[in-house]
Amino acid sequence: MIVVIPAYEPDEKLLGVVNSLREKTDYRIVVVNDGSSEKSAGVFAALPEGVTLLAHEVNRGKGRALKTAYEYIAAHFPEDEGIVTVDADGQHLTEDVIRVGGAWRETPDALVLGSRRFTGKVPWKSRTGNAITRAVFRLSTGVPVYDTQTGLRAFSVKRIPMMLAMKGERYEYEINVLLYATREHVPIREVTIATVYIEDNASSHFHPVRDAWRIYKMILLFAASSFLSAVVDYVLVLLFDLLFRPLRNGLLLSVVLARVISSLMNYFMNRRLVFEDRSRGSMVRYYLLAAGILAANYLLLALIEKIIPLAVAKLIVEVLLYPVSFYMQRRFVFPHKERNAHEQ
């Protein structure tokens, strides 16, 4: 196993992490100095012999520090090795690092997460932030991950091309990896670890506003795109219904026209902002899916609008069809062209 430790302005706790790992394991250790100032120079100088130290001249963010380590590992280690990422602040116990590494050896194709349960004395911002991210992540992906922000993770060296392809240079990088994993059906395994916060997490360099936005914006793009398109579709159905209700099949005409307009907006937002797809065939796939969703939309509306007002019926139908649309777009319309090593 290879342990990767990104470090920015570390104190003596980094030495404690490294020394404990060396005492209890034979893991190779790669530390990345992410542009720390001179006040941390003594800590890095005190790292024991045999530890690989990589460095950035300026601070580039946790995501970039991890990528720097991955590039080094890809050039020096075989694909069947495992990587464990560990934070530098002492909040990951060596016993838990060993357990997560052991879980990876049992399931080498998986992305293994050291999952905290946030029991005991936990800073409110950490407990609340993780709860919100957990809920939004599950809503957006349909995949339950209890600890989406854990830095203790294990995976195979063969996954490095995937890890390097991820966007994000700072804290958003780690959530992007999980989003990609759910999209590409990379198995995610969680191993419960201790929840440790030292000095109320005072050593964390996480900025609660700036970095939270970087994390959440990637998750919320699809939800925002779907919401805006649904609002346009909802309003247009009601407006067109006023115009076409006297006509035979007026409801069908209203639903079709509203969906054509809103779907065009949804397609271009999803293609460029959410899935960043550039393939020409995605529009054909999108409208094949849209035709199916449209048929379901109309049939459900025709069924229940006789019982309840159209405005209420429309909301119910949209809620029912949202997860279907999301799943099919991820799997069918905008499938990622890059495949993992075991899929090639």
C-alpha positions as CSV (number, residue, x, y, z in Angstrom):
1,M,0.0,0.0,0.0
2,I,1.0,3.6,-0.7
3,V,-0.1,6.3,1.7
4,V,-0.6,9.8,0.2
5,I,-0.7,12.7,2.6
6,P,-1.4,16.2,1.2
7,A,-0.2,18.8,3.7
8,Y,-0.6,22.6,3.8
9,E,0.9,24.5,6.7
10,P,1.2,21.3,8.8
11,D,2.3,21.2,12.4
12,E,3.7,18.4,14.6
13,K,0.6,16.3,14.0
14,L,1.9,15.4,10.5
15,L,5.0,13.9,12.1
16,G,2.7,11.9,14.5
17,V,0.7,10.6,11.5
18,V,3.9,9.5,9.6
19,N,5.7,8.0,12.6
20,S,2.6,6.0,13.7
21,L,2.2,4.6,10.1
22,R,5.9,3.7,10.0
23,E,5.7,1.9,13.4
24,K,2.6,-0.1,12.6
25,T,2.8,-0.7,8.9
26,D,5.2,-1.2,6.0
27,Y,3.3,1.2,3.8
28,R,5.2,3.5,1.5
29,I,4.5,7.1,2.3
30,V,4.2,10.1,-0.1
31,V,3.8,13.5,1.4
32,V,3.0,16.6,-0.7
33,N,3.9,20.0,0.6
34,D,1.2,22.1,-1.0
35,G,3.1,25.4,-1.0
36,S,3.4,25.8,2.8
37,S,5.2,28.8,4.3
38,E,8.6,28.8,6.0
39,K,6.9,28.2,9.4
40,S,6.3,24.6,8.4
41,A,9.7,24.0,6.9
42,G,11.0,22.4,10.1
43,V,8.1,19.9,10.1
44,F,8.9,18.7,6.5
45,A,12.6,18.6,7.3
46,A,11.9,16.3,10.3
47,L,10.1,13.7,8.1
48,P,11.9,10.4,8.6
49,E,14.2,8.9,5.9
50,G,12.3,6.8,3.4
51,V,9.3,9.2,3.1
52,T,8.9,10.6,-0.4
53,L,8.4,14.4,-0.2
54,L,6.9,16.2,-3.2
55,A,6.4,20.0,-3.2
56,H,4.4,22.8,-4.8
57,E,6.1,26.2,-4.9
58,V,2.8,27.9,-4.1
59,N,-0.4,26.6,-2.6
60,R,-2.5,25.0,-5.3
61,G,-5.2,23.2,-3.3
62,K,-5.8,19.7,-1.9
63,G,-7.1,18.3,-5.2
64,R,-4.0,19.4,-7.0
65,A,-1.8,18.1,-4.2
66,L,-3.4,14.7,-4.5
67,K,-3.0,14.7,-8.3
68,T,0.7,15.5,-7.9
69,A,1.1,12.4,-5.8
70,Y,-0.9,10.3,-8.2
71,E,1.3,11.4,-11.1
72,Y,4.4,10.4,-9.1
73,I,2.9,7.0,-8.1
74,A,1.7,6.2,-11.7
75,A,5.3,6.6,-12.8
76,H,6.9,4.5,-10.1
77,F,4.4,1.8,-9.0
78,P,2.5,-1.1,-10.7
79,E,-1.2,-1.0,-11.3
80,D,-2.0,-3.7,-8.8
81,E,-0.8,-1.6,-5.8
82,G,-3.3,0.2,-3.6
83,I,-3.3,3.8,-2.5
84,V,-4.7,5.2,0.7
85,T,-5.2,9.0,1.1
86,V,-4.8,10.3,4.6
87,D,-5.2,13.8,6.1
88,A,-2.2,15.5,7.7
89,D,-4.0,16.7,10.8
90,G,-4.1,13.5,12.8
91,Q,-7.8,12.9,12.5
92,H,-7.3,9.5,10.8
93,L,-6.1,6.9,13.2
94,T,-3.5,4.5,12.0
95,E,-5.8,1.5,12.9
96,D,-8.5,3.0,10.6
97,V,-6.0,3.5,7.8
98,I,-5.0,-0.2,8.1
99,R,-8.7,-1.2,8.1
100,V,-9.5,0.8,5.0
101,G,-6.5,-0.5,3.3
102,G,-7.5,-4.1,4.2
103,A,-11.0,-3.5,2.9
104,W,-9.5,-2.4,-0.4
105,R,-7.5,-5.6,-0.7
106,E,-10.7,-7.5,-0.3
107,T,-12.4,-5.5,-3.0
108,P,-9.6,-4.0,-5.2
109,D,-12.0,-2.7,-7.9
110,A,-13.8,-0.6,-5.3
111,L,-13.4,3.0,-4.0
112,V,-13.2,2.4,-0.3
113,L,-14.2,5.3,2.1
114,G,-13.3,5.6,5.7
115,S,-16.8,6.7,6.9
116,R,-17.3,8.7,10.0
117,R,-20.6,8.5,12.0
118,F,-20.1,12.0,13.6
119,T,-20.7,10.7,17.1
120,G,-19.5,12.4,20.3
121,K,-18.1,15.9,20.4
122,V,-18.2,17.1,16.8
123,P,-18.0,20.8,15.6
124,W,-21.5,21.9,14.6
125,K,-20.3,23.1,11.2
126,S,-18.8,19.7,10.4
127,R,-21.8,17.8,11.5
128,T,-24.2,20.1,9.7
129,G,-22.1,20.4,6.6
130,N,-21.8,16.7,6.2
131,A,-25.5,16.1,6.8
132,I,-26.4,18.6,4.1
133,T,-23.9,17.2,1.6
134,R,-25.0,13.7,2.4
135,A,-28.7,14.6,1.6
136,V,-27.9,16.6,-1.5
137,F,-25.6,13.9,-2.8
138,R,-28.2,11.1,-2.4
139,L,-30.9,13.3,-3.9
140,S,-28.7,14.1,-6.9
141,T,-27.2,10.7,-7.6
142,G,-29.5,8.2,-5.9
143,V,-26.5,6.6,-4.2
144,P,-26.3,6.7,-0.4
145,V,-22.9,7.7,0.9
146,Y,-22.8,8.5,4.6
147,D,-19.5,10.5,4.7
148,T,-19.1,12.3,1.4
149,Q,-16.3,14.5,2.7
150,T,-13.9,11.9,4.2
151,G,-10.3,12.3,3.2
152,L,-9.5,8.6,4.1
153,R,-10.0,6.7,0.9
154,A,-8.4,3.7,-0.8
155,F,-8.3,2.6,-4.4
156,S,-6.1,0.9,-7.0
157,V,-3.2,2.5,-8.8
158,K,-5.0,1.5,-12.0
159,R,-7.7,4.1,-11.1
160,I,-5.1,7.0,-11.3
161,P,-6.2,8.0,-14.9
162,M,-9.7,8.4,-13.6
163,M,-8.4,10.4,-10.6
164,L,-6.3,12.7,-12.8
165,A,-9.3,13.3,-15.2
166,M,-11.4,14.7,-12.4
167,K,-12.0,18.5,-12.4
168,G,-11.3,20.5,-9.3
169,E,-8.1,21.6,-7.7
170,R,-9.3,22.2,-4.1
171,Y,-11.8,20.7,-1.8
172,E,-14.4,20.2,-4.5
173,Y,-12.1,17.6,-6.1
174,E,-13.0,14.9,-3.6
175,I,-16.8,15.3,-4.1
176,N,-16.2,15.3,-7.9
177,V,-14.5,11.9,-7.6
178,L,-17.6,10.5,-5.8
179,L,-19.9,12.0,-8.5
180,Y,-17.8,10.3,-11.2
181,A,-17.7,7.0,-9.4
182,T,-21.5,6.9,-9.1
183,R,-21.9,7.9,-12.7
184,E,-19.5,5.2,-13.9
185,H,-20.8,2.6,-11.5
186,V,-17.4,2.2,-9.7
187,P,-18.3,0.3,-6.5
188,I,-18.2,2.4,-3.4
189,R,-17.6,0.7,-0.1
190,E,-17.8,2.4,3.3
191,V,-15.8,1.3,6.3
192,T,-16.8,2.9,9.6
193,I,-13.9,4.7,11.3
194,A,-13.6,6.8,14.4
195,T,-14.7,10.4,14.3
196,V,-11.8,12.5,15.6
197,Y,-11.7,16.2,15.8
198,I,-8.6,17.8,17.3
199,E,-8.9,21.2,18.9
200,D,-12.4,21.7,17.4
201,N,-10.9,21.1,13.9
202,A,-8.8,24.3,14.3
203,S,-6.1,23.1,11.9
204,S,-8.5,22.6,9.0
205,H,-8.0,24.9,6.0
206,F,-11.5,24.4,4.8
207,H,-13.2,27.8,4.1
208,P,-16.9,27.3,5.1
209,V,-18.4,29.6,2.4
210,R,-15.9,29.4,-0.5
211,D,-15.1,25.7,-0.4
212,A,-18.7,24.7,0.5
213,W,-19.8,26.5,-2.7
214,R,-17.2,24.7,-4.7
215,I,-18.5,21.4,-3.4
216,Y,-22.2,22.0,-3.6
217,K,-22.3,23.7,-7.0
218,M,-21.2,20.6,-8.8
219,I,-23.9,18.5,-7.1
220,L,-26.6,21.1,-7.6
221,L,-26.1,21.8,-11.3
222,F,-28.3,19.0,-12.5
223,A,-31.0,19.8,-9.9
224,A,-30.9,23.5,-10.9
225,S,-31.1,22.7,-14.6
226,S,-34.0,20.4,-14.0
227,F,-35.8,22.8,-11.8
228,L,-35.5,25.7,-14.2
229,S,-36.7,23.6,-17.1
230,A,-39.6,22.3,-15.0
231,V,-40.7,25.8,-14.1
232,V,-40.6,26.8,-17.8
233,D,-42.5,23.6,-18.7
234,Y,-45.0,24.1,-15.9
235,V,-45.8,27.7,-16.8
236,L,-46.0,27.0,-20.6
237,V,-48.4,24.1,-20.1
238,L,-50.8,26.4,-18.2
239,L,-50.5,29.2,-20.7
240,F,-51.0,26.9,-23.7
241,D,-53.9,25.2,-22.0
242,L,-55.7,28.5,-21.9
243,L,-55.1,29.0,-25.6
244,F,-55.8,25.4,-26.8
245,R,-58.3,24.0,-24.3
246,P,-61.3,24.6,-26.8
247,L,-59.5,22.6,-29.4
248,R,-59.7,18.8,-29.7
249,N,-56.6,17.3,-28.0
250,G,-55.9,20.7,-26.6
251,L,-54.2,19.2,-23.6
252,L,-51.9,17.1,-25.7
253,L,-50.9,20.1,-27.8
254,S,-50.2,22.1,-24.7
255,V,-48.0,19.4,-23.2
256,V,-46.1,18.8,-26.4
257,L,-45.3,22.4,-27.2
258,A,-44.3,23.2,-23.6
259,R,-42.0,20.2,-23.5
260,V,-40.3,21.0,-26.8
261,I,-39.4,24.4,-25.6
262,S,-38.3,23.4,-22.0
263,S,-36.5,20.3,-23.2
264,L,-34.3,22.4,-25.6
265,M,-33.3,24.6,-22.7
266,N,-32.7,21.6,-20.5
267,Y,-30.6,19.8,-23.1
268,F,-28.2,22.6,-23.7
269,M,-27.8,23.3,-19.9
270,N,-27.2,19.6,-19.2
271,R,-24.9,19.1,-22.1
272,R,-22.6,22.0,-21.4
273,L,-22.9,22.6,-17.6
274,V,-23.8,19.3,-16.0
275,F,-22.4,16.4,-18.0
276,E,-19.9,18.5,-20.2
277,D,-20.7,16.3,-23.2
278,R,-19.5,17.1,-26.6
279,S,-20.8,14.2,-28.6
280,R,-23.1,14.9,-31.5
281,G,-25.3,11.9,-30.9
282,S,-26.3,13.1,-27.4
283,M,-29.1,15.2,-28.9
284,V,-30.7,12.2,-30.6
285,R,-30.5,10.2,-27.4
286,Y,-31.8,13.0,-25.4
287,Y,-34.9,13.4,-27.6
288,L,-35.5,9.7,-27.7
289,L,-35.6,9.8,-23.9
290,A,-37.7,13.1,-24.0
291,A,-40.3,11.4,-26.2
292,G,-40.7,8.6,-23.7
293,I,-40.9,11.0,-20.8
294,L,-43.3,13.1,-22.7
295,A,-45.6,10.2,-23.4
296,A,-45.5,9.2,-19.7
297,N,-46.1,12.8,-18.8
298,Y,-49.2,13.1,-21.0
299,L,-50.7,9.8,-20.0
300,L,-50.3,10.5,-16.3
301,L,-51.7,14.0,-16.7
302,A,-54.7,12.8,-18.7
303,L,-55.3,10.2,-16.0
304,I,-55.2,12.4,-12.9
305,E,-56.3,15.8,-14.2
306,K,-59.8,14.5,-14.2
307,I,-59.6,14.1,-10.5
308,I,-57.5,17.1,-9.4
309,P,-56.7,20.5,-11.0
310,L,-54.2,20.6,-13.8
311,A,-51.8,22.8,-11.8
312,V,-51.6,20.3,-9.0
313,A,-51.5,17.3,-11.4
314,K,-48.6,18.8,-13.3
315,L,-46.5,19.1,-10.1
316,I,-47.2,15.5,-9.1
317,V,-46.2,14.2,-12.5
318,E,-43.0,16.2,-12.6
319,V,-41.9,14.9,-9.2
320,L,-42.6,11.3,-10.2
321,L,-40.7,11.5,-13.5
322,Y,-37.7,13.5,-12.2
323,P,-35.7,10.5,-10.9
324,V,-36.4,8.6,-14.1
325,S,-35.1,11.4,-16.3
326,F,-32.0,11.9,-14.2
327,Y,-31.1,8.2,-14.2
328,M,-31.6,7.8,-17.9
329,Q,-29.6,10.9,-18.8
330,R,-26.7,9.7,-16.8
331,R,-26.8,6.2,-18.2
332,F,-28.1,6.7,-21.7
333,V,-27.9,10.3,-23.0
334,F,-24.6,11.5,-21.6
335,P,-22.5,8.4,-20.9
336,H,-18.9,9.2,-20.1
337,K,-16.6,8.1,-22.9
338,E,-13.7,7.4,-20.7
339,R,-13.8,4.0,-19.1
340,N,-12.0,2.6,-16.1
341,A,-9.1,0.3,-16.6
342,H,-11.1,-2.9,-15.7
343,E,-13.8,-1.9,-18.3
344,Q,-11.4,-1.4,-21.2
